[in-house]
Amino acid sequence: MAGIGNDYHVPKLRTLVREVHKNDGKIAAQLNYGGLHNLVDKAGPSMYMMRGTKARALSTEEIHDIIEAFGEAAERAMAAGFDGVQIHGAHGYLLSQFLSRLANRRTDKWGGNLENRARLLFKVYDAVRARVGSNVPVLLKINCDDFSRTGFTIKDSTEVAKAICKRGLQAIEVSGGGIGRQEDLRARACSLDRELYEASFAGHAIKMRKVTQSTPMALVNGLRSRACMEAIIDKDVADLISMSRPFIREPDLVKRLKAGREASTCTSCSLCISKEVFGKMMLRCHLE
Ligand SMILES: Cc1cc2nc3c(=O)[nH]c(=O)nc-3n(C[C@H](O)[C@H](O)[C@H](O)COP(=O)(O)O)c2cc1C
């Protein structure tokens, strides 16, 4: 993850944006705060054991500072020329930690019922929107479920999605996981429709779509074949196809699909994000 927490990050980010624009692309900056996953100061909603390390609870003052920091990061994204920003509310990072009952055991107005657990996300959205104005796309990546049964469920995610879309979000990306059991990921969220089966969260996305209808939706995780991508669009499951690992393997995948290829050759082996290599060497596909 590239930093955007300080003004000194802006010139390098501007170089990246220029390259994308030169090639007729659009690029949004994803804004994230690690919380319990931070490398140096592990601090999240509540005291928590994170991979054998005790993480501390954030103070109210620190929560306010973080909201402000998201706003500042959004302003830096604009200074660097990004076309939009995406708030990262998924995968067990800070905002998704607050949303999840499992990681958020606070008893103040930042924890407890869903309204309180979603307060940080809404405040962050408002801070970001205030900095970028109404003409810049603000997107959100959110878990449909964190797969921990009592953490953040599809019932919670539909409610939060509905409320934040009403606030004026330009697009919502449906993802999942990061807190609960990875093994449960597909089982609860996929669709039994054979044409959609490849998409890990299609079943849950259909439920979320019902409440977010006029807000464009992107779907991520597991999409590899043209047939599934087309089914997602044709069956109105989502408006946008989102992928990560296939682009690590084949950065020019879109061109290849346009030229007639039926699917990505990514096998979802996840070596690219394994603890042996991720962050230790340059990001690349390790499959021969
Ligand atoms: C190496 C790597 C780094 C990732 N970093 C991020 C990230 O910074 N933000 C994010 O939202 N998702 C991140 N993800 C998750 C992907 O965006 C995506 O949700 C996930 O890989 C599932 O999609 P896929 O099946 O198309 O790979 C990362 C995934 C990989 C493999």
The ligand as an SDF file (V2000), in Angstrom:
LIG
                    3D

 31 33  0  0  0  0  0  0  0  0999 V2000
   -1.3420   -8.5340   -3.4350 C   0  0  0  0  0  0  0  0  0  0  0  0
   -2.7160   -8.0510   -3.0790 C   0  0  0  0  0  0  0  0  0  0  0  0
   -2.8670   -6.8120   -2.4640 C   0  0  0  0  0  0  0  0  0  0  0  0
   -4.1510   -6.3380   -2.1440 C   0  0  0  0  0  0  0  0  0  0  0  0
   -4.3000   -5.0880   -1.5810 N   0  0  0  0  0  0  0  0  0  0  0  0
   -5.5380   -4.5900   -1.4250 C   0  0  0  0  0  0  0  0  0  0  0  0
   -5.7340   -3.2510   -1.0110 C   0  0  0  0  0  0  0  0  0  0  0  0
   -4.7910   -2.5060   -0.7590 O   0  0  0  0  0  0  0  0  0  0  0  0
   -7.0140   -2.8140   -0.9180 N   0  0  0  0  0  0  0  0  0  0  0  0
   -8.0930   -3.6090   -1.1910 C   0  0  0  0  0  0  0  0  0  0  0  0
   -9.2390   -3.1610   -1.1050 O   0  0  0  0  0  0  0  0  0  0  0  0
   -7.9340   -4.8770   -1.5530 N   0  0  0  0  0  0  0  0  0  0  0  0
   -6.6990   -5.3720   -1.6910 C   0  0  0  0  0  0  0  0  0  0  0  0
   -6.5410   -6.6590   -2.1010 N   0  0  0  0  0  0  0  0  0  0  0  0
   -7.7320   -7.4950   -2.3010 C   0  0  0  0  0  0  0  0  0  0  0  0
   -8.2390   -7.3540   -3.7120 C   0  0  0  0  0  0  0  0  0  0  0  0
   -8.5840   -6.0170   -4.0230 O   0  0  0  0  0  0  0  0  0  0  0  0
   -9.4540   -8.2410   -3.9830 C   0  0  0  0  0  0  0  0  0  0  0  0
  -10.5240   -7.8170   -3.1590 O   0  0  0  0  0  0  0  0  0  0  0  0
   -9.1610   -9.7070   -3.7360 C   0  0  0  0  0  0  0  0  0  0  0  0
   -7.8780  -10.0700   -4.2030 O   0  0  0  0  0  0  0  0  0  0  0  0
  -10.2010  -10.5860   -4.4200 C   0  0  0  0  0  0  0  0  0  0  0  0
  -10.2810  -10.2930   -5.7920 O   0  0  0  0  0  0  0  0  0  0  0  0
   -9.5810  -11.2400   -6.9130 P   0  0  0  0  0  0  0  0  0  0  0  0
  -10.1980  -12.6000   -6.7660 O   0  0  0  0  0  0  0  0  0  0  0  0
   -9.9290  -10.5720   -8.2110 O   0  0  0  0  0  0  0  0  0  0  0  0
   -8.1120  -11.2410   -6.6330 O   0  0  0  0  0  0  0  0  0  0  0  0
   -5.2710   -7.1450   -2.4110 C   0  0  0  0  0  0  0  0  0  0  0  0
   -5.1000   -8.4040   -3.0230 C   0  0  0  0  0  0  0  0  0  0  0  0
   -3.8390   -8.8480   -3.3670 C   0  0  0  0  0  0  0  0  0  0  0  0
   -3.7140  -10.1900   -4.0330 C   0  0  0  0  0  0  0  0  0  0  0  0
  1  2  1  0
  2  3  1  0
  2 30  2  0
  3  4  2  0
  4  5  1  0
  4 28  1  0
  5  6  2  0
  6  7  1  0
  6 13  1  0
  7  8  2  0
  7  9  1  0
  9 10  1  0
 10 11  2  0
 10 12  1  0
 12 13  2  0
 13 14  1  0
 14 15  1  0
 14 28  1  0
 15 16  1  0
 16 17  1  0
 16 18  1  0
 18 19  1  0
 18 20  1  0
 20 21  1  0
 20 22  1  0
 22 23  1  0
 23 24  1  0
 24 25  2  0
 24 26  1  0
 24 27  1  0
 28 29  2  0
 29 30  1  0
 30 31  1  0
M  END
$$$$
